[in-house]
């Protein structure tokens, strides 16, 4: 039976329930009734109160901090739906944790992203949807369909209001060589030039700016990246652009705001004028930063879910055509 003839049901774990609710509002359905708690020893406890037999089930769960707890919630939810005879199970992972561990960089390194892919398939996922995957080749770690949506249009629509008709005053900057491809697409959409910060990473969560490729003097900068973790690299790049490159105002558009450790403090003290993030990861409620603005991915993810359910192509959502 085609999925469009079956009922669609959306559930969530504890990582980002507000995003799940907003996605359901966009589609016009209620969030599935379930409860995800923990036993006294920390083991994950799942209770599902809706019938899912034969249904097209979507589980929305970012594997952000606490990464391992959220990962186990997702895996156990998928297993529960499989054992409850769901027709198809799609893991919707707005932020895909462990994506930065996609290859061996030194002897005896694990490839944790591949392990996560194996776990999701073994649990019973039939399909994976994510957004701005850190390394797009991770799609090849799966033996099931993986749809990697792109946020470029969301950021471009926001920045068009900022740039307006002042194209000569702005330039897009990739904070490292690895982000050049996505930054180029972003620059083309805004009809802006592109510069690159060439940095050397000496250890995890630490980097040193080496060279600036391109002229940013006297221009307002739009930094474009996929993850801001401790914010060291981002703030260092901003400092180099302003005090070495001679840039004016510096804005940053970043898909996933991990914001761990000293991130908020660094951003507050940095020369960044505004940091624009997606709501793939909830903002840490115990911290405050007036420089941060959030844009919602609910509409994009809702359209992807609806198209997958209706068996309609979603290529336009990740090729940004």
N, C-alpha and C positions, 0 to 999 in steps of 0.2 A: 504494500500500500504506500502511495506517495506521502511524503511528510506533510504536504499542504492539506491533506485530508485528515490529519491527526491534530490533536490538541497541543498547543504550545504552552509549556510551563517553564517559568524562570525561578530559580532558587539562588540563594546566596549564603556564603559563610560570614565570618565576622570581620573580614579584612576591609570591606568597603560597602556596607549595606546602603548608605545614602545613594551611591552611584547606581546600585541595583534597583532601588526604588525609583530613581529618576528615569532609568531605562524602561522600566515597566510603565511609567506614566506616558512616555513617548509612544510606546506600542499600544497602550490602552488596555492593559491587563493588570491583574493583581499579582503581587509577588507571592510565590509559593509559600505555603505554611510549613515552616521547619524551625528547628531549634538546634543550635550548635553550642554546646557547653563543654565543660571538662569535669572529669572525675577528680576526687581529692588528690590523687597522685599525679594529675596533669594529663592523663590520657584523654583523648578527644571523644566526646559523647555526641552522637547524632540522633535526632528524632525527626522524622518526616511525617507530616500529618495529612498530606494530599496524596491521592491515588495517582500514580504515574504510569501504570501499565499501558504500554503501547504509545505513550506520549513522546513528543519531541521536547526533550529536556535540555535546558541551558543552565549551567552552573556558573555564576559570576563570582570570581574570587581572584583578587590580586595577591601575588605571593610576595608581599612586602613585609616589613618588620611587624611582628616577629615572624621572620621568614619561614622557619621550620614548622611552627604551629599552624600558620596559614596554609602551608603546603600539605600538611597532614589532614587538615580540615577538607581541603579540596579532594585529595585522594580518597578519603573515607566517604565523602558525599558521593563521588562518582561510583564507588563500589556499592554503596547503598542503593543508588538508582539502578545499577545494573542488576542487582539481586531482586529489585522490585519490578523487573521486566519492562523498564523504559524502552521505548522504540528506538531512540537514538539519544546519545548523550554528547553534548558539546560543552567543552570546557572553555569558558570565556575568561581569559586571563589578561586584563588590561595592562598590568605590569607583570612581566615574566621574570621572576627571580632566578638567579643563577645564570642569567644569560651572558654575563661577563666572563664566565668560566667555560668558554666555547672551544678552547684549544689548549695544547700544552705549550707553555712559554718557557719552561725549564724542566729538567729531568724529574720524573716521578710525580708530575702534576696530574691531578684528576681532570677529566672533562665532565664537569658536573652537570652542564646543560644537557648532555646526552643521557646521563643517568636520570634526570628529571623527565626527559622525553619517554624513556623506557617505563618509568613509574606510572606516568599518566596513561600510557597505552595499556599497561598491565592492569591498572585499576579498572579500565573499561571505557575510556574516552574514545569516541568515534570521530571526533572532530575537535580542532583547537582554533580559537580566535584570539588574537592578541593585537596590540597596537605599538608601532614603532619598536619592533624587536631590536635589541642592541646589535646583534649580528644576524643578518637575514639568512645566512647559511644554516642556522639552527633549524630552519624548516626541514632541511634534509635529514635531521636526526630522527624525524618521525616517519612511521609507515602509514600514517593517516593524514587526511587533508589538514593543512595549517594555513589559515588566512591571516596575513600580517597587514593590518590596516595602517594607513598613513595619516598623520595629523597635520600635514603641511597646509591643507586648505583652512583648517581651524585657525592656525597661527597667522596665515596670510590674510584672512578676512579681518582679524584683529589689528594687524599691523598696517593694513591699507589706510585705516583711519589715522594712524600715527604719521605715516609717510605722506598721505594726501597727494598734493601736487609738488612736493619738495624732493623729487627723486635725486636731484643733484647733491642733496645734503645727507643722504643715507647710503650705507653700504652694508651688505651681509658679510659676516665673518664666521668661518668654521673654526672652532676652538682647537681642532686637531685634524690631522690628515685623514683619520678614519671617518670623520663626519662630512667630508667634502661632498660626497654624492648627494646626501639629503640637503645639505646647505645650498648646493647648486640649484636643485629643484625649487627650493624656497626663494632663492634670489631671482630665478626666472619668473616665478609667479608675481613677484613684486616689481619686476623689471629693474633690478638693481645690480650693481657690480658685486664681485666676490673677492674676499681676501682670506688668507689662511694663517692661523697660528701654528707654527711647527714646534711641538714640545717633546721633551724626552721624559718619560716616566721611569723613575728610578726604583720605586716600590709602590705597592698598592696604596691608593688614596693620596698619592703624592706625585707632583710633576714639576718640571722646571721649563719655563718658556725659553726656547732657543732662538727662533727667528720669526719674523713677520713677513709673510709673502703677500705683497700688495700695499697700496698706499691708502691709509685711513686718516691722514692728517686733515684736520678741519671738518671731518665728517661725523655724523651720528652713526653709531654702530648697532647692528642687530646681530648679536651672537646667537647661533642656532645649534642646539645639541639635543641628545636624547635622554641623558641621565645627569642629574646633579646629586651627588652623594654627600660628601663632607664639604663640598663647595670650594675646596682648595684650588683645583684646576681652573674652575670658572672665574674665581676672584683674581687669581694670578694672571689669567688671560686679559681680564678687564683692566687690571693695573698696567700691564704691558702696553695695551692698546692706547690707554690714556696718556701715560707718562713717558712712553718710549715712542709710540706711533703718532702721538699728537691728536688722538680722537677727541671729540666733544662728548656729548651724552652717550652713555652705553646702556643698551637694553639687552636682555637675554630672553630667548624663548626656548624652553627646555620641556621635553615631553613628561618625564617622570621625576618628581621631586622626592627623592629618597630622604634627603635632609637629615642625615645621621650625624652624631657627634657634635662638632663645633659649627655645623653648617649655618644655622640661623645667626649666630654671633658673627661669623665671617661675612655673611651677606649684609647684615646691618652696618658693619664697619667698612664695607667695600665701596668702590666708586660706582657700582651699578645703580642706575636710576630706577630701573624696574625689572623684576624677574617674573616672567609669565610662565605658569606651569599648567599642566592638565590635571584633572581630578582623578587620574588613574590610581593615585595613592592619596589617602586622606591627609589633610594638613595636621601636623602634630598639635593637638589642642593645648598642650602645656607650654607652647612657645609662641612668640609674637614677632612679626616682621611686617612693617607697613610697606615694604618694597615689593612684596609678593602679591601677584594677581593670579587668580585661577580661572581657567576656561573649562567648560564641561565637554566631555566626550560622549555624554549620554545619547545625544541625537545620532552621532555617527555609529555607535555600537548598536543602538536600537534598529537603525536601518539595516545594518549587517545581519543582525539576528532575524529580522523579518524576512529579508531576502533569502537567507539560508533556509528558513522554514518553508518559504514559498518556492524553493528550488529555482531562484532567479540569480543570474550572474551578479557577483559583487566586485568584479574586476575594477570598476571605476572607483571603488572606495580605497583600493590600495595602489592603483596606478595614478590616482589624482588626475584623471583625464577630464 
